[in-house]
Every structure is written in C-alpha cells, then in structure tokens.
Amino acid sequence: MTAEEAEYPIVLTVQQAARLLQVSENHLYGLIAQGVVPHTRFGKLIRIPRWTLMQFIAQSAGTEPPGQGLVAKASNQSVDDLQPTSEEV
C-alpha cells in the first residue's frame, strides 16, 4: 500500500473519490446519479467503498482489479455464508 492509498479510508466521500479519479465533484455526482459509479447512501450522505471504486476503474480500463476472485466470491454470498466453517477454522 502506498502512502497516498493509506491516507484514504475504506469508504470515501464524494470529494475524496473525485480527487482519486481526478475529476470534479460535480462530474462524479453526475456519474453517481446515472448509476455508473457504485456507491451507498447513509440517509443523505453518499459514500463510495474504495474497493468498488478500484473495481470500477479497472473494469473501465478493461483490466482485472487485484483480488478479483475474492470479490466475485463475496458478491455472490450473504454475510452468513462468509463465516468460516469448522473445516476452515
């Protein structure tokens, strides 16, 4: 992890994500409204999970993001399914 990556939390504000993408906040709000950039809402607050932003960038560039296998596995399972079984412990 680089020093720049370490300064960003797991969940980014629109301002932080716009800075990472090197676009204006208004442009990013537009992409969010179009459903292009994955995000989550906490009431009126918009947050962008950093790993989904990295996936979005990689997919837009036509490459595979690091850890793609783990993300794909987790996205098809519920939280309960991700608990270790007695065999995995």
N, CA, C and O atoms as a GROMACS GRO file, in nm:
protein
  356
    1MET      N    1   0.085  -0.117   0.000
    1MET     CA    2   0.000   0.000   0.000
    1MET      C    3   0.090   0.124   0.000
    1MET      O    4   0.184   0.134   0.079
    2THR      N    5   0.060   0.216  -0.088
    2THR     CA    6   0.140   0.339  -0.096
    2THR      C    7   0.094   0.437   0.012
    2THR      O    8  -0.013   0.420   0.070
    3ALA      N    9   0.175   0.539   0.037
    3ALA     CA   10   0.139   0.641   0.136
    3ALA      C   11   0.010   0.712   0.095
    3ALA      O   12  -0.071   0.746   0.181
    4GLU      N   13  -0.008   0.734  -0.036
    4GLU     CA   14  -0.130   0.800  -0.084
    4GLU      C   15  -0.253   0.715  -0.057
    4GLU      O   16  -0.357   0.767  -0.017
    5GLU      N   17  -0.242   0.583  -0.079
    5GLU     CA   18  -0.354   0.493  -0.054
    5GLU      C   19  -0.387   0.487   0.095
    5GLU      O   20  -0.504   0.476   0.132
    6ALA      N   21  -0.285   0.495   0.180
    6ALA     CA   22  -0.306   0.486   0.324
    6ALA      C   23  -0.384   0.604   0.379
    6ALA      O   24  -0.449   0.592   0.483
    7GLU      N   25  -0.379   0.719   0.311
    7GLU     CA   26  -0.449   0.836   0.363
    7GLU      C   27  -0.599   0.829   0.338
    7GLU      O   28  -0.674   0.909   0.396
    8TYR      N   29  -0.645   0.738   0.256
    8TYR     CA   30  -0.788   0.726   0.227
    8TYR      C   31  -0.849   0.613   0.309
    8TYR      O   32  -0.791   0.505   0.319
    9PRO      N   33  -0.966   0.638   0.368
    9PRO     CA   34  -1.035   0.533   0.444
    9PRO      C   35  -1.097   0.430   0.350
    9PRO      O   36  -1.091   0.444   0.227
   10ILE      N   37  -1.154   0.327   0.407
   10ILE     CA   38  -1.218   0.221   0.329
   10ILE      C   39  -1.337   0.276   0.251
   10ILE      O   40  -1.362   0.235   0.138
   11VAL      N   41  -1.411   0.367   0.312
   11VAL     CA   42  -1.527   0.429   0.247
   11VAL      C   43  -1.494   0.576   0.222
   11VAL      O   44  -1.458   0.649   0.314
   12LEU      N   45  -1.507   0.617   0.096
   12LEU     CA   46  -1.469   0.752   0.055
   12LEU      C   47  -1.588   0.846   0.045
   12LEU      O   48  -1.699   0.804   0.012
   13THR      N   49  -1.563   0.972   0.073
   13THR     CA   50  -1.662   1.075   0.045
   13THR      C   51  -1.655   1.104  -0.105
   13THR      O   52  -1.562   1.061  -0.173
   14VAL      N   53  -1.753   1.176  -0.155
   14VAL     CA   54  -1.750   1.213  -0.297
   14VAL      C   55  -1.627   1.298  -0.325
   14VAL      O   56  -1.563   1.284  -0.429
   15GLN      N   57  -1.594   1.387  -0.233
   15GLN     CA   58  -1.476   1.473  -0.252
   15GLN      C   59  -1.348   1.389  -0.262
   15GLN      O   60  -1.265   1.414  -0.349
   16GLN      N   61  -1.332   1.290  -0.174
   16GLN     CA   62  -1.213   1.205  -0.178
   16GLN      C   63  -1.207   1.122  -0.306
   16GLN      O   64  -1.102   1.110  -0.368
   17ALA      N   65  -1.321   1.064  -0.345
   17ALA     CA   66  -1.326   0.982  -0.466
   17ALA      C   67  -1.298   1.067  -0.590
   17ALA      O   68  -1.229   1.022  -0.681
   18ALA      N   69  -1.352   1.189  -0.593
   18ALA     CA   70  -1.327   1.278  -0.707
   18ALA      C   71  -1.178   1.311  -0.717
   18ALA      O   72  -1.123   1.317  -0.826
   19ARG      N   73  -1.115   1.332  -0.602
   19ARG     CA   74  -0.972   1.361  -0.602
   19ARG      C   75  -0.892   1.241  -0.656
   19ARG      O   76  -0.799   1.258  -0.734
   20LEU      N   77  -0.931   1.120  -0.613
   20LEU     CA   78  -0.863   1.000  -0.663
   20LEU      C   79  -0.882   0.983  -0.813
   20LEU      O   80  -0.788   0.947  -0.884
   21LEU      N   81  -1.003   1.010  -0.862
   21LEU     CA   82  -1.032   0.995  -1.004
   21LEU      C   83  -0.984   1.114  -1.087
   21LEU      O   84  -0.981   1.108  -1.210
   22GLN      N   85  -0.946   1.221  -1.019
   22GLN     CA   86  -0.902   1.344  -1.084
   22GLN      C   87  -1.011   1.402  -1.174
   22GLN      O   88  -0.988   1.440  -1.289
   23VAL      N   89  -1.133   1.405  -1.117
   23VAL     CA   90  -1.248   1.467  -1.183
   23VAL      C   91  -1.312   1.563  -1.084
   23VAL      O   92  -1.281   1.559  -0.965
   24SER      N   93  -1.399   1.649  -1.132
   24SER     CA   94  -1.468   1.741  -1.042
   24SER      C   95  -1.574   1.666  -0.962
   24SER      O   96  -1.623   1.562  -1.004
   25GLU      N   97  -1.607   1.722  -0.848
   25GLU     CA   98  -1.714   1.662  -0.766
   25GLU      C   99  -1.845   1.662  -0.843
   25GLU      O  100  -1.921   1.565  -0.836
   26ASN      N  101  -1.874   1.769  -0.917
   26ASN     CA  102  -1.997   1.775  -0.995
   26ASN      C  103  -2.004   1.663  -1.098
   26ASN      O  104  -2.109   1.602  -1.118
   27HIS      N  105  -1.891   1.635  -1.163
   27HIS     CA  106  -1.887   1.527  -1.262
   27HIS      C  107  -1.914   1.393  -1.193
   27HIS      O  108  -1.990   1.310  -1.245
   28LEU      N  109  -1.853   1.373  -1.078
   28LEU     CA  110  -1.873   1.248  -1.005
   28LEU      C  111  -2.017   1.235  -0.957
   28LEU      O  112  -2.074   1.127  -0.966
   29TYR      N  113  -2.076   1.343  -0.908
   29TYR     CA  114  -2.218   1.338  -0.870
   29TYR      C  115  -2.304   1.297  -0.990
   29TYR      O  116  -2.400   1.222  -0.974
   30GLY      N  117  -2.271   1.347  -1.108
   30GLY     CA  118  -2.344   1.309  -1.228
   30GLY      C  119  -2.332   1.160  -1.258
   30GLY      O  120  -2.431   1.096  -1.293
   31LEU      N  121  -2.211   1.106  -1.245
   31LEU     CA  122  -2.189   0.963  -1.267
   31LEU      C  123  -2.264   0.879  -1.164
   31LEU      O  124  -2.316   0.772  -1.195
   32ILE      N  125  -2.268   0.927  -1.041
   32ILE     CA  126  -2.342   0.857  -0.936
   32ILE      C  127  -2.491   0.858  -0.967
   32ILE      O  128  -2.558   0.755  -0.955
   33ALA      N  129  -2.543   0.973  -1.008
   33ALA     CA  130  -2.686   0.984  -1.041
   33ALA      C  131  -2.724   0.893  -1.157
   33ALA      O  132  -2.836   0.843  -1.162
   34GLN      N  133  -2.631   0.872  -1.251
   34GLN     CA  134  -2.655   0.784  -1.366
   34GLN      C  135  -2.639   0.637  -1.329
   34GLN      O  136  -2.671   0.549  -1.409
   35GLY      N  137  -2.590   0.609  -1.208
   35GLY     CA  138  -2.568   0.471  -1.166
   35GLY      C  139  -2.441   0.412  -1.221
   35GLY      O  140  -2.423   0.290  -1.220
   36VAL      N  141  -2.351   0.496  -1.270
   36VAL     CA  142  -2.226   0.448  -1.331
   36VAL      C  143  -2.124   0.411  -1.223
   36VAL      O  144  -2.054   0.311  -1.235
   37VAL      N  145  -2.115   0.492  -1.119
   37VAL     CA  146  -2.018   0.469  -1.012
   37VAL      C  147  -2.091   0.404  -0.895
   37VAL      O  148  -2.189   0.458  -0.844
   38PRO      N  149  -2.041   0.286  -0.850
   38PRO     CA  150  -2.106   0.219  -0.737
   38PRO      C  151  -2.092   0.303  -0.610
   38PRO      O  152  -1.986   0.360  -0.583
   39HIS      N  153  -2.199   0.309  -0.533
   39HIS     CA  154  -2.199   0.389  -0.410
   39HIS      C  155  -2.304   0.336  -0.315
   39HIS      O  156  -2.385   0.250  -0.350
   40THR      N  157  -2.302   0.389  -0.196
   40THR     CA  158  -2.404   0.357  -0.097
   40THR      C  159  -2.448   0.486  -0.030
   40THR      O  160  -2.371   0.582  -0.022
   41ARG      N  161  -2.569   0.487   0.018
   41ARG     CA  162  -2.622   0.606   0.085
   41ARG      C  163  -2.650   0.574   0.231
   41ARG      O  164  -2.700   0.467   0.266
   42PHE      N  165  -2.615   0.670   0.315
   42PHE     CA  166  -2.650   0.667   0.456
   42PHE      C  167  -2.734   0.791   0.478
   42PHE      O  168  -2.683   0.897   0.514
   43GLY      N  169  -2.864   0.778   0.455
   43GLY     CA  170  -2.950   0.896   0.457
   43GLY      C  171  -2.915   0.983   0.338
   43GLY      O  172  -2.923   0.938   0.223
   44LYS      N  173  -2.877   1.107   0.364
   44LYS     CA  174  -2.839   1.198   0.256
   44LYS      C  175  -2.692   1.185   0.219
   44LYS      O  176  -2.649   1.236   0.115
   45LEU      N  177  -2.614   1.116   0.302
   45LEU     CA  178  -2.470   1.102   0.276
   45LEU      C  179  -2.443   0.997   0.171
   45LEU      O  180  -2.500   0.888   0.174
   46ILE      N  181  -2.356   1.028   0.079
   46ILE     CA  182  -2.313   0.934  -0.024
   46ILE      C  183  -2.172   0.890   0.011
   46ILE      O  184  -2.084   0.973   0.035
   47ARG      N  185  -2.150   0.760   0.012
   47ARG     CA  186  -2.016   0.706   0.036
   47ARG      C  187  -1.985   0.605  -0.073
   47ARG      O  188  -2.072   0.533  -0.121
   48ILE      N  189  -1.858   0.601  -0.110
   48ILE     CA  190  -1.812   0.512  -0.216
   48ILE      C  191  -1.708   0.419  -0.157
   48ILE      O  192  -1.598   0.464  -0.122
   49PRO      N  193  -1.739   0.289  -0.145
   49PRO     CA  194  -1.638   0.197  -0.094
   49PRO      C  195  -1.515   0.198  -0.186
   49PRO      O  196  -1.527   0.187  -0.308
   50ARG      N  197  -1.399   0.210  -0.126
   50ARG     CA  198  -1.276   0.224  -0.204
   50ARG      C  199  -1.254   0.104  -0.298
   50ARG      O  200  -1.214   0.123  -0.412
   51TRP      N  201  -1.281  -0.017  -0.250
   51TRP     CA  202  -1.257  -0.133  -0.336
   51TRP      C  203  -1.351  -0.136  -0.455
   51TRP      O  204  -1.312  -0.181  -0.563
   52THR      N  205  -1.476  -0.087  -0.440
   52THR     CA  206  -1.566  -0.084  -0.556
   52THR      C  207  -1.522   0.023  -0.655
   52THR      O  208  -1.540   0.008  -0.775
   53LEU      N  209  -1.464   0.131  -0.603
   53LEU     CA  210  -1.411   0.234  -0.692
   53LEU      C  211  -1.294   0.178  -0.771
   53LEU      O  212  -1.281   0.205  -0.891
   54MET      N  213  -1.207   0.101  -0.705
   54MET     CA  214  -1.093   0.041  -0.775
   54MET      C  215  -1.142  -0.060  -0.881
   54MET      O  216  -1.084  -0.070  -0.989
   55GLN      N  217  -1.247  -0.135  -0.848
   55GLN     CA  218  -1.306  -0.228  -0.946
   55GLN      C  219  -1.360  -0.151  -1.065
   55GLN      O  220  -1.338  -0.190  -1.180
   56PHE      N  221  -1.432  -0.042  -1.038
   56PHE     CA  222  -1.489   0.040  -1.144
   56PHE      C  223  -1.379   0.091  -1.237
   56PHE      O  224  -1.393   0.086  -1.359
   57ILE      N  225  -1.269   0.140  -1.180
   57ILE     CA  226  -1.158   0.191  -1.260
   57ILE      C  227  -1.099   0.079  -1.345
   57ILE      O  228  -1.075   0.098  -1.464
   58ALA      N  229  -1.075  -0.036  -1.284
   58ALA     CA  230  -1.015  -0.148  -1.357
   58ALA      C  231  -1.106  -0.196  -1.470
   58ALA      O  232  -1.060  -0.221  -1.581
   59GLN      N  233  -1.236  -0.207  -1.442
   59GLN     CA  234  -1.329  -0.252  -1.545
   59GLN      C  235  -1.338  -0.151  -1.658
   59GLN      O  236  -1.347  -0.189  -1.775
   60SER      N  237  -1.336  -0.023  -1.624
   60SER     CA  238  -1.340   0.082  -1.727
   60SER      C  239  -1.217   0.077  -1.814
   60SER      O  240  -1.222   0.109  -1.933
   61ALA      N  241  -1.105   0.037  -1.756
   61ALA     CA  242  -0.979   0.029  -1.830
   61ALA      C  243  -0.964  -0.105  -1.901
   61ALA      O  244  -0.870  -0.124  -1.978
   62GLY      N  245  -1.056  -0.198  -1.875
   62GLY     CA  246  -1.050  -0.329  -1.939
   62GLY      C  247  -0.950  -0.422  -1.875
   62GLY      O  248  -0.900  -0.514  -1.940
   63THR      N  249  -0.919  -0.400  -1.748
   63THR     CA  250  -0.825  -0.487  -1.676
   63THR      C  251  -0.897  -0.550  -1.558
   63THR      O  252  -1.008  -0.512  -1.523
   64GLU      N  253  -0.831  -0.646  -1.498
   64GLU     CA  254  -0.888  -0.713  -1.381
   64GLU      C  255  -0.828  -0.653  -1.255
   64GLU      O  256  -0.706  -0.646  -1.243
   65PRO      N  257  -0.912  -0.608  -1.162
   65PRO     CA  258  -0.858  -0.550  -1.039
   65PRO      C  259  -0.793  -0.655  -0.951
   65PRO      O  260  -0.828  -0.773  -0.960
   66PRO      N  261  -0.699  -0.615  -0.866
   66PRO     CA  262  -0.637  -0.711  -0.774
   66PRO      C  263  -0.742  -0.771  -0.682
   66PRO      O  264  -0.834  -0.702  -0.639
   67GLY      N  265  -0.729  -0.899  -0.650
   67GLY     CA  266  -0.823  -0.965  -0.561
   67GLY      C  267  -0.958  -0.991  -0.623
   67GLY      O  268  -1.056  -1.011  -0.550
   68GLN      N  269  -0.968  -0.991  -0.756
   68GLN     CA  270  -1.097  -1.007  -0.824
   68GLN      C  271  -1.167  -1.136  -0.783
   68GLN      O  272  -1.289  -1.136  -0.767
   69GLY      N  273  -1.094  -1.244  -0.766
   69GLY     CA  274  -1.155  -1.371  -0.728
   69GLY      C  275  -1.224  -1.364  -0.594
   69GLY      O  276  -1.333  -1.418  -0.577
   70LEU      N  277  -1.162  -1.297  -0.498
   70LEU     CA  278  -1.221  -1.284  -0.366
   70LEU      C  279  -1.346  -1.199  -0.370
   70LEU      O  280  -1.446  -1.231  -0.306
   71VAL      N  281  -1.342  -1.091  -0.446
   71VAL     CA  282  -1.458  -1.001  -0.456
   71VAL      C  283  -1.573  -1.072  -0.524
   71VAL      O  284  -1.687  -1.061  -0.479
   72ALA      N  285  -1.545  -1.145  -0.631
   72ALA     CA  286  -1.651  -1.216  -0.703
   72ALA      C  287  -1.715  -1.321  -0.612
   72ALA      O  288  -1.836  -1.339  -0.614
   73LYS      N  289  -1.634  -1.389  -0.534
   73LYS     CA  290  -1.687  -1.490  -0.443
   73LYS      C  291  -1.777  -1.424  -0.339
   73LYS      O  292  -1.887  -1.472  -0.313
   74ALA      N  293  -1.730  -1.316  -0.280
   74ALA     CA  294  -1.806  -1.249  -0.175
   74ALA      C  295  -1.935  -1.187  -0.228
   74ALA      O  296  -2.035  -1.183  -0.157
   75SER      N  297  -1.934  -1.138  -0.351
   75SER     CA  298  -2.052  -1.070  -0.404
   75SER      C  299  -2.169  -1.165  -0.428
   75SER      O  300  -2.283  -1.120  -0.438
   76ASN      N  301  -2.142  -1.294  -0.436
   76ASN     CA  302  -2.248  -1.392  -0.460
   76ASN      C  303  -2.291  -1.462  -0.332
   76ASN      O  304  -2.367  -1.559  -0.338
   77GLN      N  305  -2.244  -1.415  -0.217
   77GLN     CA  306  -2.276  -1.481  -0.093
   77GLN      C  307  -2.332  -1.381   0.006
   77GLN      O  308  -2.307  -1.261  -0.003
   78SER      N  309  -2.408  -1.432   0.101
   78SER     CA  310  -2.456  -1.347   0.210
   78SER      C  311  -2.347  -1.338   0.315
   78SER      O  312  -2.248  -1.413   0.311
   79VAL      N  313  -2.364  -1.248   0.409
   79VAL     CA  314  -2.267  -1.233   0.517
   79VAL      C  315  -2.255  -1.362   0.596
   79VAL      O  316  -2.146  -1.400   0.637
   80ASP      N  317  -2.367  -1.431   0.618
   80ASP     CA  318  -2.365  -1.557   0.692
   80ASP      C  319  -2.281  -1.662   0.621
   80ASP      O  320  -2.214  -1.742   0.685
   81ASP      N  321  -2.285  -1.661   0.487
   81ASP     CA  322  -2.208  -1.758   0.409
   81ASP      C  323  -2.059  -1.735   0.420
   81ASP      O  324  -1.980  -1.826   0.397
   82LEU      N  325  -2.018  -1.614   0.457
   82LEU     CA  326  -1.876  -1.580   0.463
   82LEU      C  327  -1.814  -1.616   0.597
   82LEU      O  328  -1.693  -1.602   0.615
   83GLN      N  329  -1.895  -1.663   0.692
   83GLN     CA  330  -1.841  -1.706   0.821
   83GLN      C  331  -1.764  -1.836   0.801
   83GLN      O  332  -1.808  -1.923   0.726
   84PRO      N  333  -1.648  -1.849   0.867
   84PRO     CA  334  -1.570  -1.972   0.848
   84PRO      C  335  -1.645  -2.093   0.902
   84PRO      O  336  -1.712  -2.086   1.005
   85THR      N  337  -1.632  -2.201   0.832
   85THR     CA  338  -1.692  -2.327   0.878
   85THR      C  339  -1.592  -2.396   0.970
   85THR      O  340  -1.478  -2.351   0.981
   86SER      N  341  -1.634  -2.502   1.034
   86SER     CA  342  -1.544  -2.574   1.124
   86SER      C  343  -1.426  -2.631   1.046
   86SER      O  344  -1.317  -2.650   1.102
   87GLU      N  345  -1.445  -2.659   0.917
   87GLU     CA  346  -1.336  -2.710   0.834
   87GLU      C  347  -1.232  -2.604   0.804
   87GLU      O  348  -1.114  -2.634   0.787
   88GLU      N  349  -1.277  -2.477   0.797
   88GLU     CA  350  -1.186  -2.368   0.761
   88GLU      C  351  -1.112  -2.313   0.882
   88GLU      O  352  -1.010  -2.245   0.866
   89VAL      N  353  -1.160  -2.341   1.002
   89VAL     CA  354  -1.100  -2.284   1.123
   89VAL      C  355  -0.981  -2.362   1.167
   89VAL      O  356  -0.919  -2.327   1.267
   0.00000   0.00000   0.00000
